[in-house]
Amino acid sequence: MSRAAEPAAEQERARRALRALADAAPQPYWLDDPGRPAPRPALVGDEHCDLLVVGGGYSGLWTALLAKERDPRRDVVLVEGDRIGWAASGRNGGFCAASLTHGFGNGLARWPDELAALQEQGQRNLDAIEDTLARYGIDCDFARTGEITVATAPHQAEELHEEFARARALGLGEGLTWLERDAVRAEADSPTFLAGLWDRTGVALVNPARLAWGLLRACEQAGVRVYEHTPATRLGARGARVAAATPYGRIRARHLALGTNAFPPLLRRVRPYIVPVYDYALMTESLTPDQLAAIGWRRRQGLSDGANHFHYFRLTADNRILWGGYDVLYHYGSRVSRDHHQRPETFARLARHFFRCFPQLDGVRFTHRWGGVIDTCSRFSPFFGTALDGKAAYAAGYTGLGVGAARFGAAVMLDLLDGERTDRTALRMVRSKPLPFPPEPLRWAGIGLTQWSLARADAHGGRRNLWLRALDAAGMGFDS
């Protein structure tokens, strides 16, 4: 193709990508399900309980269920401001990872001395999730296929291979397989794939909304009282009990577990540590057998690429492709709003990138487009703590890996509330906090500069500029 013809060809590809979005419904595919449970009533009046759980996503649901499993006599109430699983727990990609540290590299950089213990804890946590789904008969399309991180640029291949080599040298490479170009394209065929690192055992794929709804049913069967459309608006403590105000009532409890994650924390001390960011995704129509054959992907692993601004993608049970990531948006003042759930320019960019990755799927249509808010912290992995004289506990900062790690966080919160020293609470990761983000306007400016620098590194062979190197030295970062 002549140089003059290249812009015209690119414009035509962009137009075709936009046409593929024409009929996409502006809602999460997972929540667009006739099997969605009927709403639970809101709380009207006063309640009393042993444990109050605030938040009806994975953090809250796992906390309530584990609390009843530990002590069936414990009286547990869970309140959710909207619907169970409506936020991040029903909008994510369904990657249920064993990693508690946002990947091997991040864990090695921050907790090298206990990385082996953290990886063991993560694998045990994923095993426990699989066991729980079987015991309670939760059908959420759980499939332990693993995940391949693919390199789409030479420097990404070098970085992935270096990570693979370090993991093997430390005796932590079990389950990892290095894939050269032909080998990775034999697993999923894209002309953009140069190499890949396959974690065979550390990731399962799930239908995230059905996971949340299944946990809801398990909680209610265990005796948890669940109230939807019941936001907790204020917390306080008096004597031996904590109290939470709601729009139409009040709840008094011996202990409280906070699982609000990206939403404005009810505990002031948590606010400096998290920022809410918006992530976006598309879902295709179901692929035909010929379309599936054109891309291979017979083992149905989860996939993500190795860029700073990365994509994550996977097949669903009915052979659709979820395609998400790349843009990670922060709004000044840590603003959280439903207005941010739709962003046409991001959906257009994602569509173009999709057909660049899989040109053999030209003509496939997207049926759903959506966004949602997740919480991130400066170390990319969850942090924990207590408040109100030890009567309240919190876990936050999952940075996109909460599908699996939320169960671990729930167990930590219960350990802290029960005053138990366990192999979880002994971890330095659990006992330490990330560096706080600065106040506005420095927060907004710093995140903007970091985003620009990460994009620049992606475009220049992974070379990190002075700003990114300074953040690395300080142990601080920004990710999704």
C-alpha positions in Angstrom: 0.0 0.0 0.0 1.3 3.5 -0.9 2.0 5.9 1.9 -0.8 8.2 0.5 -3.3 5.4 0.8 -2.5 4.5 4.4 -4.5 7.3 6.0 -7.5 6.5 3.9 -7.3 2.8 4.8 -7.0 3.7 8.5 -10.0 6.0 8.3 -12.0 3.2 6.7 -11.0 0.8 9.5 -12.1 3.4 12.0 -15.5 3.8 10.3 -16.0 0.1 10.3 -15.2 -0.1 14.0 -17.7 2.6 14.8 -20.4 0.7 12.7 -19.8 -2.3 14.9 -20.8 -0.2 17.9 -24.0 1.0 16.4 -26.4 -1.4 18.2 -24.5 -1.8 21.4 -26.7 -1.4 24.5 -25.4 1.1 27.1 -25.3 -1.4 30.0 -23.1 -4.1 31.4 -23.6 -7.4 29.6 -23.4 -9.4 32.9 -26.3 -7.5 34.5 -28.5 -7.7 31.4 -29.6 -11.2 32.6 -33.2 -12.4 33.1 -31.8 -14.5 36.0 -31.1 -11.4 38.1 -32.6 -11.8 41.5 -35.6 -9.7 42.6 -34.7 -6.6 44.7 -34.5 -7.1 48.4 -36.4 -4.5 50.5 -34.8 -1.4 52.0 -34.4 -1.1 55.7 -37.1 0.8 57.4 -36.7 1.2 61.2 -34.0 0.1 63.5 -31.9 -3.1 63.4 -29.5 -4.8 65.9 -26.9 -7.4 65.1 -23.5 -8.8 66.0 -21.9 -7.8 62.6 -23.0 -5.1 60.2 -21.5 -5.4 56.7 -21.7 -2.3 54.6 -21.5 -2.9 50.8 -23.1 -5.6 48.7 -20.2 -6.4 46.3 -17.7 -9.2 46.7 -16.1 -7.7 49.8 -19.3 -7.5 51.7 -20.8 -10.7 50.5 -17.7 -12.8 51.3 -17.4 -11.1 54.7 -21.0 -11.9 55.6 -20.7 -15.5 54.3 -17.4 -16.3 56.0 -18.7 -14.7 59.3 -21.6 -17.2 59.3 -19.4 -20.1 58.4 -17.0 -19.3 61.3 -19.9 -18.9 63.7 -23.4 -19.8 62.5 -24.8 -18.1 65.7 -23.4 -14.7 64.7 -26.2 -12.4 63.8 -25.2 -10.7 60.5 -26.8 -7.8 58.6 -25.6 -6.6 55.2 -26.7 -3.3 53.6 -26.2 -2.2 50.0 -26.9 1.3 48.8 -28.2 0.1 45.4 -28.5 -3.5 44.2 -26.3 -6.5 45.1 -23.4 -6.7 42.6 -24.5 -3.6 40.6 -21.1 -1.8 40.7 -17.6 -3.2 40.2 -18.7 -6.7 41.1 -21.1 -6.9 38.2 -19.1 -4.9 35.7 -15.6 -6.4 35.7 -14.0 -8.8 33.2 -14.5 -11.9 35.4 -10.8 -12.6 35.9 -10.6 -14.4 39.3 -6.9 -14.3 40.1 -4.9 -16.0 42.8 -2.6 -13.0 43.0 -2.9 -10.8 46.1 -0.2 -8.4 45.0 -1.3 -7.3 41.5 1.1 -9.7 39.9 4.5 -11.3 40.6 6.6 -8.2 39.6 4.7 -5.9 42.0 4.9 -8.4 44.8 8.6 -8.9 44.3 9.3 -5.2 44.3 7.3 -4.6 47.5 7.4 -7.7 49.7 10.3 -9.9 48.4 10.8 -11.6 51.8 7.2 -12.8 52.0 6.4 -13.2 48.3 6.4 -17.0 48.6 3.9 -16.8 51.5 1.7 -14.3 49.6 1.6 -16.6 46.6 0.7 -19.6 48.7 -2.0 -17.6 50.4 -3.4 -16.5 47.1 -3.5 -20.0 45.7 -5.2 -21.3 48.9 -7.7 -18.4 48.5 -8.5 -19.3 44.9 -8.9 -23.0 45.9 -11.3 -22.0 48.6 -13.4 -20.0 46.2 -13.6 -23.0 43.9 -14.6 -25.2 46.9 -17.2 -22.7 48.1 -18.9 -22.5 44.6 -19.1 -26.3 44.6 -20.5 -26.6 48.2 -23.2 -24.0 47.6 -24.0 -25.0 44.1 -23.2 -21.5 42.7 -23.3 -21.6 38.9 -21.2 -18.7 37.6 -19.4 -20.5 34.7 -16.2 -20.9 36.8 -13.4 -22.2 34.6 -9.8 -22.4 35.8 -8.3 -21.8 32.4 -5.4 -19.6 33.5 -4.3 -16.4 31.8 -1.8 -15.5 29.2 -0.1 -12.1 29.3 0.8 -11.4 25.7 3.6 -9.1 24.4 2.6 -6.8 21.6 5.9 -5.0 21.5 9.5 -6.2 21.7 10.2 -4.5 25.0 7.1 -6.2 26.5 8.5 -9.6 25.4 11.8 -8.8 27.1 10.1 -7.7 30.3 7.8 -10.8 30.5 10.7 -13.2 29.9 12.7 -11.5 32.6 9.8 -11.9 35.0 9.5 -15.6 34.0 13.2 -16.1 34.6 13.1 -14.4 38.0 10.1 -16.5 39.1 11.9 -19.7 38.2 15.1 -18.6 39.9 13.2 -18.0 43.1 11.4 -21.3 42.9 8.1 -19.6 42.3 7.6 -20.4 38.6 5.4 -23.5 39.0 2.4 -23.2 36.7 4.1 -20.6 34.4 4.9 -21.4 30.8 6.8 -19.2 28.4 5.4 -19.0 24.9 7.4 -17.8 21.9 5.6 -16.1 19.0 4.4 -19.3 17.2 3.4 -20.9 20.5 1.3 -18.0 21.7 -0.4 -17.6 18.4 -1.2 -21.3 18.5 -3.2 -20.6 21.7 -5.0 -17.4 20.4 -4.1 -16.1 16.9 -3.5 -12.4 16.6 -0.9 -10.8 14.3 -0.1 -8.5 17.2 1.1 -11.3 19.6 4.9 -11.6 19.8 5.2 -13.8 22.9 3.4 -14.7 26.0 3.6 -15.8 29.6 0.9 -18.3 30.6 -0.1 -18.6 34.2 -1.8 -22.0 33.9 -3.2 -22.4 37.4 -3.5 -18.9 39.0 -6.5 -17.5 37.2 -10.1 -18.7 36.8 -12.8 -17.0 34.6 -16.3 -16.4 36.0 -19.5 -14.7 35.2 -19.0 -11.9 37.7 -22.7 -11.0 38.3 -23.8 -14.6 38.8 -20.9 -15.0 41.3 -22.3 -12.1 43.3 -25.9 -13.3 43.0 -24.8 -16.8 44.0 -23.0 -15.5 47.1 -26.2 -13.5 47.9 -28.2 -16.7 48.0 -25.6 -18.5 50.1 -25.6 -15.6 52.6 -29.4 -15.6 52.9 -29.4 -19.4 53.3 -27.0 -19.0 56.1 -29.2 -16.5 57.8 -27.8 -13.2 56.8 -30.4 -10.4 56.6 -29.8 -8.4 53.4 -31.2 -4.9 52.7 -30.8 -3.2 49.3 -31.3 0.5 48.5 -30.0 1.1 52.0 -26.9 3.3 52.0 -25.1 3.8 55.2 -24.7 7.6 55.5 -22.9 8.0 58.8 -21.0 5.9 61.2 -20.5 6.4 64.9 -19.6 4.5 68.1 -21.1 4.6 71.6 -19.8 2.3 74.3 -19.4 -1.2 73.1 -21.4 -0.8 69.9 -21.1 0.9 66.6 -24.0 2.6 64.8 -24.8 3.3 61.2 -27.4 5.7 60.0 -29.4 4.9 56.9 -32.1 7.0 55.1 -35.0 5.4 57.0 -33.4 3.8 60.0 -30.4 3.0 62.1 -28.4 -0.2 62.7 -26.5 -0.9 66.0 -23.9 -3.7 65.9 -21.0 -5.0 68.0 -18.7 -5.0 64.9 -18.8 -3.4 61.4 -17.0 -4.4 58.2 -16.7 -1.8 55.5 -16.6 -3.0 51.9 -17.4 0.2 49.9 -14.1 0.2 48.0 -14.1 2.9 45.3 -17.1 4.8 46.8 -16.3 7.7 49.2 -15.2 6.0 52.4 -17.3 6.5 55.5 -14.1 6.4 57.5 -12.1 9.6 57.0 -8.8 7.9 57.6 -9.2 5.8 54.5 -9.8 8.6 52.1 -6.2 9.6 51.3 -5.3 6.1 50.3 -7.6 5.4 47.4 -8.7 7.1 44.2 -11.7 6.0 42.1 -10.9 5.4 38.5 -13.2 4.5 35.6 -12.6 1.4 33.4 -14.5 0.5 30.2 -15.5 -2.6 28.3 -17.2 -3.9 25.2 -18.9 -7.3 24.6 -19.3 -8.8 21.1 -22.1 -10.9 19.8 -21.6 -14.7 20.0 -19.0 -15.9 17.5 -19.9 -18.4 14.9 -17.9 -21.7 14.7 -16.0 -20.3 11.7 -15.1 -17.1 13.6 -13.9 -19.1 16.6 -11.8 -21.3 14.3 -10.3 -18.2 12.8 -8.8 -17.1 16.1 -8.1 -20.5 17.6 -8.4 -19.9 21.4 -9.5 -23.5 22.0 -8.3 -23.5 25.6 -10.2 -20.3 26.4 -7.6 -18.7 28.6 -8.0 -15.2 29.8 -5.8 -12.8 27.9 -4.2 -9.4 28.6 -1.4 -7.5 27.1 1.8 -6.3 28.7 1.5 -2.5 28.1 1.0 0.1 30.8 -2.3 1.0 29.2 -3.3 -2.6 28.7 -6.3 -4.5 27.4 -7.9 -7.6 29.0 -10.1 -9.9 27.0 -11.7 -13.3 27.4 -14.4 -15.6 26.0 -17.8 -16.1 27.7 -19.7 -19.3 28.0 -21.7 -18.4 24.9 -18.6 -17.5 22.9 -18.7 -13.8 23.1 -15.5 -11.8 23.5 -15.3 -9.3 26.3 -12.7 -6.6 25.4 -11.9 -4.0 28.1 -9.2 -1.8 29.6 -6.8 0.7 28.1 -8.3 4.0 29.2 -8.3 4.5 33.0 -9.9 7.8 33.9 -9.7 9.8 37.1 -12.1 12.8 37.7 -11.1 15.8 39.7 -12.0 15.7 43.3 -12.3 11.8 43.2 -15.8 12.3 41.8 -17.9 9.2 41.4 -21.0 9.5 39.2 -23.2 7.4 37.0 -22.6 10.1 34.4 -19.1 8.5 33.8 -20.5 5.0 32.9 -20.7 5.9 29.2 -17.8 7.4 27.2 -18.2 7.3 23.4 -14.5 8.2 22.6 -13.3 5.3 24.8 -15.7 2.8 23.2 -14.6 4.0 19.7 -10.9 3.5 20.7 -11.6 0.1 22.2 -13.4 -1.0 19.0 -10.5 0.1 16.8 -8.0 -1.8 19.0 -10.2 -4.9 19.0 -10.1 -5.2 15.2 -6.4 -4.4 15.1 -5.9 -7.4 17.4 -8.3 -9.7 15.6 -8.6 -8.5 12.0 -10.1 -11.9 11.0 -13.2 -10.9 13.0 -14.0 -8.0 10.7 -17.8 -7.7 10.7 -18.4 -8.8 14.2 -20.8 -6.5 16.1 -20.7 -5.3 19.7 -23.9 -5.9 21.8 -23.0 -4.1 25.0 -20.8 -1.2 26.1 -20.3 0.0 29.7 -18.0 1.5 32.2 -17.6 1.4 36.0 -15.6 2.6 38.9 -12.8 0.7 40.7 -10.6 1.7 43.5 -6.8 1.9 43.2 -4.1 2.7 45.7 -0.5 3.6 45.3 0.8 0.1 45.7 -1.8 -1.6 43.4 -2.9 -4.1 46.0 -5.3 -4.2 49.0 -4.7 -2.6 52.3 -6.4 -3.2 55.6 -7.1 -1.6 59.0 -9.4 -1.0 61.9 -11.2 2.1 63.3 -13.7 3.1 66.0 -11.5 1.5 68.7 -11.2 -1.8 66.8 -14.9 -2.3 66.4 -14.8 -1.5 62.6 -12.5 -3.0 59.9 -11.9 -2.2 56.3 -10.3 -3.5 53.2 -9.8 -1.4 50.0 -7.4 -0.7 47.1 -7.9 -4.0 45.1 -6.9 -2.2 41.9 -8.8 -4.4 39.5 -8.1 -7.8 41.1 -10.9 -7.8 43.7 -12.8 -10.7 42.1 -10.5 -13.2 43.8 -8.7 -11.1 46.4 -11.9 -9.8 48.0 -12.4 -13.2 49.7 -8.9 -12.9 51.3 -9.7 -9.3 52.3 -13.0 -10.5 53.9 -11.1 -13.1 55.9 -8.6 -10.4 57.1 -11.3 -8.1 58.2 -12.9 -10.9 60.3 -9.5 -11.8 61.8 -9.0 -8.1 62.8 -12.5 -7.8 64.3 -12.2 -11.1 66.2 -8.7 -10.0 67.5 -7.1 -13.1 66.0 -3.5 -13.3 65.0 -3.4 -15.5 61.9 -1.0 -16.3 59.1 -2.9 -13.6 57.2 -2.6 -10.8 59.8 1.0 -11.6 60.3 1.9 -10.6 56.8 3.7 -7.3 56.3 1.4 -6.5 53.4 -1.6 -6.7 55.8 0.1 -4.7 58.6 1.4 -1.9 56.4 -0.3 0.9 54.4 0.4 2.3 50.9 1.6 5.8 50.6 -1.3 8.2 50.5 -2.2 10.3 47.5 -1.8 14.0 47.8 -4.8 16.4 48.2 -6.2 18.2 45.2 -5.1 19.8 43.0 -1.9 17.9 43.3 -3.7 14.6 43.1 -5.3 15.4 39.8 -2.1 16.9 38.4 0.0 14.0 39.5 -2.3 11.4 38.1 -2.5 13.2 34.8 1.3 13.5 34.6 1.6 9.8 35.5 -0.9 8.8 32.8 0.9 10.8 30.2 4.2 9.3 31.2 2.9 5.7 31.1 1.5 6.3 27.6 4.8 7.8 26.5 6.7 4.7 27.9 4.4 2.4 25.9 5.3 4.4 22.8 9.0 4.5 23.4 10.1 0.9 24.1 9.1 0.9 27.7 11.6 3.6 28.7 10.4 5.3 31.9 11.0 9.0 32.2 12.3 10.8 35.3 8.8 11.2 36.8 8.1 7.5 36.6 11.5 6.6 38.0 10.9 9.0 40.9 7.6 7.3 41.6 9.3 3.9 41.4 11.9 5.0 43.9 9.2 6.3 46.3 7.2 3.1 46.0 4.2 4.9 44.5 2.3 4.4 41.3 -1.0 4.5 39.5 -2.7 1.6 37.8 -6.0 -0.2 37.1 
